[in-house]
């Protein structure tokens, strides 16, 4: 059995998930969505935390400057 180069190239360049059943493709897409949501929510939470720390620090500095 000989493989001609175009067929070999097509077999290599074909996306992997296209050969998997539909359920796997769906669960993979769902996993990617959850991963994106997780990273996004973590980023948003970290930004809120940073803003909260900065405001607490500025409030602390302000009260320290004003005196007891």
N, C-alpha and C positions, 0 to 999 in steps of 0.2 A: 504494500500500500504506500503510495507516494502522495505527499501533500504538496499541492502547488502553493507558491508564496502568497497569492491573494487570499486563499482560503485560510491559510495559517495566520495571516495578518488579521483577518476577520475574527477568527477564533480567539486570538489574543486580545484584540481591542474591544471585544464585546463586554459590556459591563457585567460584573459577576452576579449582581442581584437579579438581573433579568432572567437568569436560568433557575433561580430559586422559586418555589411556589409562592402564590400570592400572599398567603398568611405571613410568610417570613418577610416579604417586602413591606407589608403593612406594619408588622411589629418593629421592623428596623426603622421605618419612618416615624413610628410612635416613639421609639427610643430616642431618636434624634431630636424630636420635638421636646420631649421631657428633659433631655440634656441641655438644650438651648434654654428652656425655661428655668432650669436649675441654675445655670451659669448667670443668666440675666437677673434672677431674683437675688442671687448671692451678691452680684455687683451692686444692685439697688440697696440691699441691706447694708453693705459695707459703706456705701455713700452716705446713707442715713446715719450710721454709727459715727462716721468721720465728722459729719456736720454737727451731730450732737456733742461729740467730744470738743470740737472747736468752740461751740457756743458756751459749753460749760467752762472751758478754760477762759474765754473772754469774760464771762460773767464773774469768775473767780478773781481774775486780774482786776476787773472793774471794782469789785467790792473791796479788794485789798488796797486799791488806790484811794478809795473813798474813806477808808479808816474803819474802825470798829463801830 
